[in-house]
Amino acid sequence: MNSATEQTEGPLAGFSGRKAEAKRVRNKDLRGAAYLVLGEVLFTLSPFIAISMVFYFKGRSLGDLFSQPEWALAASVISAQAVVKLVAGLLSLPGGRIVAWQLFTFLIAVVIVFGIIPSLIVLSLILSSEHEVSAKLVHWQVFCFGLGFFFFVSCHYAGEALRAFGRFWEVTEFSRSGDPPQTRAEYSALIDKLGRDADFALDSEPSGPRASP
């Protein structure tokens, strides 16, 4: 038979252990999310690294590199990916949990208005330019790429962080479904209350007619 201490402290100790393990897994997932984002950033930048090497060996200037329309195209693509990553993180929350959906709706609108739309306009102007691309368009497309790059990194990490916190919330749901007992006395009082409620429910049930033998 379990001792009184094991009966009163066992469930609490078990929950504390699960919560500590959930925190460890959450922190590990957050570190892994940072590595995942950095890996995708490297793949995003790899075409531009290759183009810059080609331009360098051909002796072309840095201005020619930034005047290429690929910058504006990449800006629109990574801005759209930022929206997808953020929405995927929201949808991955367990139990249909919605966390500050108004804020995330605003962030998605910011990415669309300041990331996707301007980069597509600049891309259209560069592709339709019959002469040499102006310095203003070059500056604008580099700015759009930098802004889209920021949106991509921040939204991607936010989506992965939502997944990590979602798993943590799911494991530690017990701490938010009510005030869990913190001491042995509180746990004993909770057990007594549950026993009285069960006895009252059994006594209040109407007794049906007994079946004849």
Secondary structure, DSSP 4 states (H G I P E B T S, - for coil): ---HHHHHHHHHHHHHHHHHHHHHHHHHHHHHHHHHHHHHHHHHHHHHHHHHHHHHHTT--HHHHHTSTHHHHHHHHHHHHHHHHHHHHHHTSGGG---SHHHHHHHHHHHIIIIIHHHHHHHHHHHT-SSPPPHHHHHHHHHHHHHHHHHHHHHHHHHHHHHHHHHHHHHTGGGTSS----SHHHHHHHHHHHHHHHHHHHHHSPPPPPPP-
